[in-house]
Structures are given as C-alpha cells and as structure tokens.
C-alpha cells in the first residue's frame, strides 16, 4: 500500500450521494492532478502515481459512485458516463480544483474526453489505454467478470484468483505484485471475506450493447487538442488496438503516444515507461 500521506475529502452528487476522494498535498502554484479510475477500480489505483508525483504536484484521486468509499447509487441506472461526468464536474467545482491535469484510466479516459467535449477546461490530460474505438473482444472479457461478486477467505487466496484471471494482462507479475494489485482492487467486506470494492450493480447498464455509451468519441478526443496530452497503450491491450492508437496520434496534433511494454489493459501507472511519459507531460504543464 502507498506510503504517501493524504487526506480524505467528500463531495455531493446532484442525486444526494456522498462521494469520496483522496487528496495528496502538493505545490499550490501548479494545477492539481485529478485521477479518474476505470470501471471496477477506485482511488487506490493511483497510489504509484501519487508516490511519484505528490509533493511537487497535488494529486486528487476520485472514487466514482459505487466504488471504494463512495456511496452506492440509489438507482443502478445512474451508473452511466452521463452521471459520472456530472459527478466529476461537481468534484472540480466543490473542491475548487480549477483547471486540472486529468489522468483517466479506461472508463476514466472516456470521462476525461467527454468532460473536455462538454467544455471543462484542463491544464493537460493523460488517456490511459482507451480510445474512441473500443475493441469488442476486450468488452466481452470485461462483461464476463464485472458484477460477479466473488469473495475469498484470505488476501493470498484473492491474489491467486486475480493472477489466474489476469496473468495474460500482467505476465511479468510475481506473487507480491499480484498481492499489491489485489489490495487496490478488493477490500475486506462486512463478513470478513475479501471482496471486490464496488457495487455489483454497476454491471447492469454496462451489460447493455455498447456498454451504455452510444456516442462518437472521436470529436470528444479532438476536444483535448492544444493541451499537453499523452495517450498510453498497454502493448498487450485487448481494448485499444494499435491501429486505433496510431489514428489517435494522427487525429490530435501534439498528442504523445507511448506504448507500455509487456502489459495489457490497463497499465497500472507504476511501469517506468508510463511514469517517465507522465513526467514529460507534467514538465510541459509546468512550463505552460
């Protein structure tokens, strides 16, 4: 687990949910980094990034509704990008973050693109292993596991299960890596078992054809043009193809493309290639 010091904060959604974020302190003369996690993930996913950049940069890591310490939605139909966009906009406003450097992994990257299209101003952005074209093979893999509600008697049992299901994504992980990864993904549940740290009902809208998105993301990605901008792709990703990744660089002037070797969907942002690329992006933001 992360050793970097942080405080916790909350904000309120328009439908009455109390949502949670981690706040790692950093310099006040730089824009905060706002980290937005993937579908089944939470604020803990960004511990490696916070370990690296907090202090020089304020790092705010959100738990989306239904994840981590945030309230579960009263209506599962609200687990959609439209509601996430509204929630993150409210976080930026209520926490008075101003222009942020967005770091969005998977679903978080979609949210970042759509926020830009909706007019939210960013100081820079990192889009981690997602693009305007989402490969159906990857979507099917996610649909197969999201919302399954499995639990385990110990952390080691949970780590073994995670390894068994995801060894093709992180083939270089040893058991200590799997244990650290699993502790970001799961938590100790009320009955003492180790369980996934999200509302199983997030699967309901996602299970629909298209995952409830139904919009053309190319214009949304284009909305980020002109900013310091980085796109990451796991070399083994089944959600973002190399062809789509290369087209992203062609469509958006000035976007740096970095392939993270030896991992699938999605890079954990502790890989040297990912951290070095993010450091380059932040240097551009600092100089702007």
SEFI-440377 format. One record per atom (N, C-alpha, C): x, y, z. Coordinates in pm, whole numbers, padded with zeros to 5 digits, always signed. Atoms other than C-alpha are relative to their C-alpha. Last residue first. Layout:
N
XYZ ...
END
This chain:
288
+00103-00072+00077 +00294+02647-01982 -00033+00134+00066 -00061-00105+00080 +00627+02534-01833 -00103+00085-00072 -00069-00093-00089 +00470+02333-01551 +00059+00119-00076 +00101-00077-00074 +00227+02171-01795 +00067+00107+00087 +00064-00092+00096 +00511+02068-02028 -00105+00087+00071 -00099-00104+00027 +00703+01921-01732 -00055+00102-00099 +00009-00096-00109 +00386+01737-01634 +00103+00111-00016 +00121-00080+00016 +00374+01571-01976 -00009+00107+00109 -00021-00091+00115 +00736+01460-01952 -00122+00090-00020 -00093-00105-00043 +00675+01320-01602 +00027+00099-00113 +00081-00093-00080 +00371+01130-01735 +00089+00114+00050 +00084-00076+00093 +00592+00973-02003 -00086+00103+00074 -00088-00091+00072 +00855+00870-01747 -00081+00087-00097 -00037-00109-00091 +00586+00724-01523 +00090+00101-00069 +00116-00084-00028 +00436+00519-01806 +00037+00120+00086 +00035-00071+00124 +00768+00386-01936 -00118+00094+00022 -00092-00110+00029 +00882+00305-01580 -00038+00078-00126 -00101+00041+00096 +00567+00098-01510 +00092+00120-00031 -00125+00015-00076 +00384+00211-01195 +00113-00046-00092 -00067-00130-00021 +00100+00356-01399 +00111-00008+00103 +00029-00037-00139 -00103+00032-01367 +00058+00137+00037 -00120-00030-00078 -00112-00014-01746 -00038+00052+00140 -00061-00125+00042 -00459-00138-01844 +00131+00017+00075 +00091-00104-00047 -00540-00348-02026 -00025-00015+00150 +00124-00015+00074 -00235-00546-02132 -00082+00115+00055 +00124+00001-00079 +00125-00531-02014 -00119+00016-00093 +00018+00118-00085 +00469-00619-02155 -00124-00003+00085 -00031+00138+00040 +00571-00281-02292 -00042-00103+00103 -00061+00054-00122 +00387+00045-02226 +00027-00148-00025 +00039+00138-00022 +00324+00204-02567 +00077-00053+00122 -00100+00085-00064 +00359+00581-02556 -00061-00138+00021 +00044+00138-00011 +00178+00823-02787 +00112-00082+00061 -00107+00099-00007 +00237+01196-02740 -00061-00138+00018 +00017+00107-00099 -00051+01414-02857 +00119-00095-00006 -00075-00022-00123 +00067+01726-03039 -00017-00106+00106 -00135-00055+00013 -00198+01724-03309 +00063+00019+00138 -00018-00103-00103 -00496+01501-03244 +00145+00048-00002 +00117-00088-00009 -00620+01295-03541 +00024+00120+00092 +00020-00072+00127 -00288+01136-03636 -00111+00104+00010 -00111-00092+00019 -00196+01042-03281 -00011+00081-00127 +00015-00105-00101 -00541+00893-03224 +00111+00104-00015 +00091-00101+00056 -00500+00705-03553 -00023+00114+00099 -00074-00081+00097 -00194+00531-03410 -00089+00106-00063 -00099-00079-00073 -00390+00415-03106 +00077+00091-00096 +00072-00114-00058 -00681+00299-03320 +00096+00094+00071 +00047-00084+00111 -00444+00084-03526 -00076+00121+00052 -00112-00082+00046 -00262-00046-03217 -00044+00092-00113 -00086+00061+00102 -00593-00166-03078 +00112+00095-00038 -00047-00106+00090 -00735-00038-02751 +00097-00063-00100 +00107-00100+00004 -00944-00287-02551 +00034+00114-00096 +00108+00053+00084 -00735-00606-02594 -00117+00099-00010 +00139-00040-00025 -00418-00441-02468 -00097-00065-00097 +00084+00118+00017 -00093-00640-02499 -00149+00032+00012 -00042+00072+00121 +00138-00340-02556 -00092-00118-00030 -00068+00124-00035 -00056-00143-02296 +00031-00079-00126 +00062+00126+00039 -00144+00190-02451 +00084-00116+00052 -00073+00122-00031 -00078+00536-02311 -00077-00120-00054 +00079+00123+00006 -00202+00863-02460 +00092-00119+00025 -00069+00129+00006 -00043+01190-02353 -00103-00111-00010 +00088+00117+00012 -00160+01549-02399 +00083-00125-00023 -00096+00108-00020 -00023+01893-02317 -00078-00132+00015 -00051+00017-00135 -00328+02079-02441 +00126-00086-00001 -00057-00127-00043 -00395+02200-02794 +00053-00002+00141 -00111-00050+00081 -00628+01915-02882 +00045+00139+00047 -00119-00016-00083 -00842+01789-02596 +00118+00062-00076 +00022-00114-00089 -01170+01844-02783 +00121+00028+00089 -00048-00120+00070 -01040+01608-03054 -00014+00124+00088 -00146+00001-00007 -01091+01319-02811 +00058+00126-00061 -00034-00022-00141 -01458+01416-02774 +00152+00001+00018 +00007-00144-00029 -01494+01453-03153 +00036+00032+00145 -00106-00071+00072 -01358+01096-03192 -00010+00152+00022 -00103-00058-00086 -01577+00961-02912 +00110+00073-00075 -00122-00001+00079 -01892+00903-03117 +00108+00072+00081 -00040-00128+00058 -02166+00832-02864 +00130-00019-00079 +00084-00047+00107 -02368+00526-02755 +00035+00136-00059 -00070-00121+00044 -02202+00475-02419 -00077+00067-00114 +00069-00120-00044 -02433+00232-02234 +00063+00129-00049 -00038-00040-00134 -02187-00055-02264 -00064+00129+00047 -00071-00127+00003 -02226-00075-02638 +00038+00052+00136 -00086-00015+00118 -02492-00345-02610 +00062+00140-00004 +00076-00030+00121 -02623-00348-02249 +00095+00012-00120 +00032+00123+00071 -02413-00522-01987 -00079+00024-00127 -00114+00038+00082 -02262-00189-01879 -00030-00124-00084 -00002-00079+00124 -02601-00067-01760 +00112-00043-00094 +00130+00001+00067 -02636-00364-01518 -00003+00088-00126 +00002+00085+00119 -02270-00426-01434 -00129+00015-00080 -00057-00078+00110 -02250-00131-01195 -00004-00079-00131 +00102-00050+00093 -02493-00339-00987 +00056+00093-00107 +00017+00096+00108 -02206-00531-00827 -00100+00050-00106 +00139+00046+00003 -02131-00220-00623 -00017-00093-00120 +00096-00078+00080 -01755-00188-00596 -00137-00064+00009 +00036-00125-00068 -01461-00298-00381 -00087+00088-00090 -00021-00114+00089 -01436-00660-00492 -00060+00127+00061 +00098-00015+00109 -01438-00898-00198 +00036+00121-00085 -00061-00094+00093 -01204-01038+00069 -00090+00005-00124 -00061+00058+00119 -01409-01206+00342 +00055+00110-00090 -00138+00037-00022 -01466-01059+00688 +00070-00064-00119 -00004+00134-00060 -01845-01058+00667 +00142-00052+00019 +00063+00001-00132 -01858-00681+00619 +00002-00136+00067 +00144-00027-00002 -01611-00697+00332 -00056-00011+00142 +00058+00092-00096 -01233-00666+00348 -00147+00036+00014 +00001-00049-00137 -01135-00483+00030 -00051-00111+00091 +00094+00063-00093 -01057-00553-00335 +00010+00064+00138 +00125+00039+00066 -00896-00386-00639 -00107-00045+00098 +00061-00120+00059 -00613-00196-00474 -00138-00029-00056 +00040-00088-00111 -00533-00486-00242 -00051+00135-00049 +00129+00044-00053 -00536-00714-00548 -00048+00089+00113 +00104-00035+00097 -00255-00519-00716 -00139-00034+00055 +00012-00146-00003 -00032-00543-00408 -00113+00047-00092 +00058-00035-00130 -00098-00918-00380 -00021+00151+00010 +00143+00033+00002 -00043-00972-00751 -00067+00038+00132 +00068-00096+00087 +00288-00784-00739 -00151-00027+00000 +00005-00125-00076 +00399-00993-00439 -00068+00110-00081 +00112+00007-00095 +00300-01308-00629 -00009+00127+00085 -00019+00110-00094 +00520-01219-00926 -00109+00008+00106 +00026-00013-00143 +00396-01007-01215 +00046-00125+00076 -00123-00014-00075 +00564-01027-01558 -00018+00009+00151 -00076+00125-00002 +00265-01169-01742 +00129+00008+00081 -00125-00038-00066 +00046-00872-01644 +00090-00124+00011 -00006-00146+00001 -00256-00894-01873 +00132+00050+00057 -00030-00043+00137 -00221-01264-01960 +00012+00151-00011 -00143+00021+00024 -00195-01344-01588 +00039+00041-00142 -00060-00115+00069 -00536-01181-01536 +00148-00019-00031 +00086-00065+00098 -00783-01446-01425 +00068+00105-00085 +00055+00100+00092 -00544-01685-01253 -00084+00065-00109 -00105+00046+00092 -00350-01395-01102 -00056-00098-00103 -00024-00112+00091 -00666-01245-00954 +00105-00039-00103 +00113-00005+00093 -00757-01583-00807 +00017+00112-00102 -00012+00114+00091 -00410-01621-00655 -00113+00002-00104 -00109-00029+00093 -00431-01270-00511 +00019-00113-00101 +00048-00100+00094 -00772-01340-00357 +00106+00031-00105 +00095+00067+00090 -00647-01661-00196 -00050+00097-00107 -00078+00084+00091 -00348-01465-00063 -00091-00078-00095 -00059-00081+00106 -00572-01193+00075 +00079-00087-00097 -00120-00072-00040 -00771-01452+00269 +00049+00084-00118 -00020+00002-00145 -01116-01618+00267 +00121+00080+00046 -00108+00092-00032 -01217-01511-00086 +00031+00006+00150 -00075-00039-00120 -01514-01339-00246 +00093-00113+00040 -00076+00106-00065 -01685-01344-00588 +00070+00054+00125 +00016+00004-00146 -01945-01079-00668 +00074-00112+00070 +00012+00140-00039 -01980-01146-01042 -00005-00020+00152 +00125+00028-00070 -02058-00784-01128 -00016-00142+00049 +00052-00110-00081 -01785-00747-01389 -00134-00040+00063 -00035+00001-00143 -01628-01078-01490 -00067+00108+00082 -00003+00134-00059 -01763-01182-01831 +00029+00002+00150 +00137+00041-00033 -01860-00828-01926 -00003-00136+00069 +00042-00075-00119 -01492-00733-01903 -00142-00040+00040 -00077+00048-00116 -01384-01008-02141 -00046+00070+00127 +00057+00128-00040 -01665-00917-02379 +00073-00058+00121 +00128-00026-00067 -01554-00555-02387 -00063-00130+00049 -00027-00051-00134 -01199-00661-02462 -00126+00026+00078 -00058+00111-00077 -01307-00874-02755 +00027+00043+00144 +00107+00083-00056 -01533-00591-02872 +00054-00118+00079 +00005+00132+00062 -01246-00348-02918 -00100-00091+00069 -00024+00097-00108 -01323+00006-02809 -00021-00140-00058 +00047+00131+00044 -01287+00271-03081 +00040-00102+00107 +00135-00014+00056 -01266+00627-02946 -00058-00128-00056 +00009-00088+00115 -00970+00533-02729 -00141+00008-00052 +00137-00007+00052 -00870+00369-02406 +00001+00096-00118 +00047+00126+00060 -00543+00255-02255 -00148+00000-00035 -00069+00126-00024 -00465+00551-02027 -00078-00119-00055 +00103+00098+00033 -00562+00897-02151 +00067-00138+00003 -00057+00132+00029 -00338+01154-01981 -00117-00095-00022 +00076+00124-00019 -00455+01516-01987 +00083-00121-00039 -00065+00109+00072 -00333+01873-01959 -00079-00126+00026 -00136-00048+00020 -00434+02205-01799 +00083-00101-00078 -00108+00074-00064 -00799+02113-01845 +00133+00070-00025 -00134-00041+00040 -01105+02325-01919 +00105-00076+00081 -00088-00009-00117 -01445+02157-01892 +00142+00029-00049 -00049-00134-00028 -01644+02242-02205 +00084+00016+00124 +00105-00077-00067 -01868+01938-02253 +00047+00140+00043 +00102-00033+00100 -01624+01798-02509 -00112+00085+00059 -00058-00101+00088 -01349+01818-02248 -00101+00044-00105 -00005-00125-00076 -01569+01634-01999 +00056+00112-00086 +00135-00056+00002 -01642+01370-02264 -00008+00129+00082 +00032-00048+00135 -01272+01305-02322 -00136+00069-00003 -00085-00116+00029 -01197+01284-01950 -00032+00058-00136 +00055-00112-00075 -01494+01052-01886 +00079+00127-00030 +00123-00039+00069 -01371+00821-02161 -00062+00122+00068 -00040-00069+00123 -01027+00824-02002 -00119+00043-00083 -00044-00133-00038 -01176+00740-01662 +00049+00082-00119 +00119-00082-00015 -01358+00448-01824 +00037+00143+00039 +00114+00074+00056 -01011+00320-01924 -00128+00085+00006 -00026+00137+00042 -00769+00509-01697 -00129-00064-00049 +00114+00090+00006 -00809+00885-01682 +00038-00136-00053 -00060+00130+00031 -00539+01125-01567 -00114-00101+00006 +00080+00121-00016 -00672+01480-01583 +00083-00122-00037 -00059+00096+00093 -00436+01771-01525 -00075-00131+00022 -00076+00114-00050 -00667+02015-01354 +00072-00069-00114 -00044+00082+00111 -00805+02363-01422 +00092-00110+00053 -00039-00079+00116 -00977+02488-01109 +00034-00089-00118 -00125+00048+00057 -00975+02249-00814 +00049+00086-00115 -00067-00120+00052 -01235+02432-00608 +00136-00035-00061 -00133-00001-00060 -01326+02112-00420 +00084+00117-00050 +00015-00002-00147 -01696+02175-00492 +00135+00001+00071 +00059-00125-00051 -01638+02276-00856 +00002+00005+00153 -00088-00111+00038 -01396+02002-00961 -00051+00132+00059 -00122+00008-00081 -01598+01745-00767 +00092+00118-00029 +00034-00048-00135 -01925+01863-00928 +00122-00005+00093 +00014-00146+00011 -01772+01822-01274 -00032+00060+00137 -00137-00052+00002 -01665+01473-01169 -00001+00152-00015 -00064+00016-00131 -02022+01385-01065 +00140+00063+00001 +00062-00096-00093 -02185+01527-01380 +00069-00005+00137 -00043-00133+00045 -01941+01336-01600 -00055+00107+00094 -00139-00016-00043 -02002+01019-01398 +00053+00138-00038 +00000-00029-00143 -02378+01066-01442 +00143+00017+00053 +00063-00131-00020 -02351+01093-01821 +00001+00039+00148 -00092-00112+00020 -02099+00807-01831 -00062+00136+00025 -00021-00030+00141 -02354+00568-01681 +00098+00116-00014 -00140+00038+00025 -02406+00401-01343 +00030+00014-00149 -00086-00118+00003 -02727+00600-01292 +00147-00034-00014 +00001-00057+00135 -02940+00303-01396 +00085+00126-00010 -00112+00053+00079 -02831+00142-01069 +00004+00053-00143 +00055+00054+00124 -03071+00379-00885 +00116-00052-00086 +00135+00045-00034 -02980+00451-00523 -00066-00067-00119 +00112-00073+00058 -02619+00463-00629 -00132-00057+00048 +00058+00074+00111 -02358+00320-00392 -00124+00075-00049 +00131+00064-00014 -02193+00581-00178 -00035-00080-00125 +00115-00078+00045 -01823+00649-00228 -00130-00078+00018 +00073-00055-00113 -01566+00467-00014 -00117+00089-00040 -00078-00043-00114 -01440+00245-00293 -00086+00050+00114 -00133+00058-00013 -01676+00234-00588 +00067+00051+00128 +00005+00146+00000 -02050+00282-00637 +00134-00068+00014 +00116+00057-00070 -02017+00646-00739 +00000-00152-00011 +00128-00024+00066 -01666+00718-00863 -00114-00060+00080 +00081+00121+00004 -01385+00712-00609 -00130+00037-00070 +00143+00013-00026 -01166+01005-00705 -00044-00146+00010 +00041+00129+00058 -00792+01056-00673 -00145-00029+00040 +00135+00029-00049 -00664+01412-00617 -00051-00124-00074 +00060+00112+00071 -00288+01461-00658 -00133-00033+00067 +00116+00049-00074 -00126+01793-00564 -00068-00107-00085 +00133-00019+00059 +00202+01815-00751 -00105-00047+00100 -00019-00095+00109 +00563+01853-00632 -00134+00035-00064 -00102-00090-00056 +00462+01692-00306 +00033+00107-00101 +00053-00083-00109 +00278+01410-00480 +00114+00076+00068 +00015-00142+00032 +00449+01299-00804 -00055+00088+00112 -00102-00060+00085 +00598+00952-00762 -00011+00152-00005 -00132+00022-00059 +00404+00808-00469 +00108+00076-00077 -00010-00091-00114 +00087+00965-00610 +00136-00013+00067 -00014-00136+00053 +00139+00789-00943 +00017+00100+00113 -00134-00015+00058 +00202+00455-00771 +00024+00141-00055 -00106-00008-00101 -00105+00504-00544 +00140+00012-00063 -00096-00103+00036 -00331+00572-00844 +00108+00020+00107 -00070+00033+00123 -00534+00252-00831 +00116+00096-00028 -00125+00070-00033 -00621+00326-00468 +00082-00034-00124 -00111-00095-00021 -00876+00585-00584 +00132-00069+00026 +00023-00102-00102 -01108+00316-00721 +00125+00085+00017 -00115-00040-00079 -01150+00047-00985 -00034+00117+00092 +00011+00071-00128 -01433-00153-01140 +00103+00046+00101 +00135+00047-00031 -01496+00071-01442 -00013-00061+00139 +00077+00082+00093 -01167+00258-01457 -00126-00058+00062 -00029+00142+00020 -01032+00534-01237 -00092-00068-00101 +00135+00056+00017 -01027+00915-01262 +00015-00147-00039 -00005+00138+00049 -00712+01086-01132 -00140-00061+00002 +00126+00066-00037 -00714+01466-01099 -00003-00137-00065 +00022+00118+00083 -00363+01618-01098 -00129-00066+00050 +00006+00135-00057 -00377+01961-00939 -00009-00106-00109 +00134+00059+00001 -00265+02272-01128 +00000-00138+00064 +00019+00089+00115 +00068+02416-01013 -00142-00055+00002 -00020-00078+00122 +00139+02714-00788 -00007-00085-00126 +00120-00077+00030 -00018+02543-00485 +00014+00080-00129 -00023-00143+00019 +00252+02277-00470 -00127+00072-00043 -00105-00038+00093 +00141+01939-00346 +00006+00150-00016 -00037-00140+00012 -00081+01759-00099 +00114+00022-00099 -00143-00004-00033 -00231+01414-00167 +00049+00143-00020 -00063-00128+00034 -00612+01432-00162 +00144-00001+00053 -00127-00017-00070 -00804+01106-00170 +00065+00128-00049 -00126-00010+00072 -01164+01129-00288 +00118+00004+00097 -00126-00006-00075 -01509+01025-00173 +00119+00022-00093 -00107+00063+00076 -01868+01065-00290 +00135+00038+00061 -00126-00052-00052 -02172+01139-00077 +00112-00080-00063 -00103+00094-00043 -02478+01069-00290 +00120+00075+00058 -00008+00020-00144 -02776+01307-00297 +00100-00103+00048 +00106+00088-00047 -02890+01299-00660 +00024-00047+00144 +00129-00068+00013 -02687+01606-00762 -00116-00085+00048 +00056+00008+00135 -02373+01444-00627 -00137+00068-00002 +00139+00044+00011 -02206+01563-00308 -00043-00002-00146 +00083-00096+00071 -01834+01587-00236 -00137-00062-00023 +00126+00046+00059 -01605+01419+00009 -00062+00113-00081 +00104-00102+00016 -01247+01453+00122 -00124-00062-00060 +00119+00043+00073 -00971+01233+00252 -00100+00114-00005 +00123-00020-00077 -00621+01340+00348 -00116-00053-00083 +00115-00063+00065 -00302+01201+00200 -00108+00025+00103 +00104-00053-00090 +00046+01097+00302 -00112+00064-00081 +00018-00143+00017 +00245+00882+00057 -00116+00048+00086 -00051-00068-00118 +00321+00538+00200 -00018+00150-00010 -00075-00123+00015 +00101+00360-00054 +00046+00056+00134 +00084-00119+00000 +00000+00000+00000 +00087+00124+00000 
END
